[in-house]
Amino acid sequence: MWTVPEPPALDPRAEEPKEIAAARKAAEKATAAAAAEGEQR
């Protein structure tokens, strides 16, 4: 027996969640730092 309705569908035109944007920005920064460090060697 279902007691909780399923969540609404995601809107494809919606803004990206802030958590995902922050994680992506951190990953890009880390990648850029690693690339810059590799160029210095």
C-alpha positions, -999 to 999 in steps of 0.1 A, spaced: 0 0 0 14 34 -10 12 61 16 35 87 1 28 102 -34 57 102 -58 76 134 -61 68 158 -90 88 156 -122 118 179 -125 114 209 -147 140 207 -175 140 245 -177 146 250 -140 178 265 -126 205 240 -116 204 231 -79 229 253 -60 246 222 -44 254 208 -78 266 241 -91 289 245 -61 303 210 -65 309 215 -103 327 248 -96 349 232 -70 357 203 -93 366 227 -122 388 247 -98 406 215 -87 411 204 -123 425 237 -133 448 238 -103 461 202 -112 466 212 -148 485 244 -138 507 223 -114 514 198 -142 525 226 -165 550 240 -140 569 207 -138 
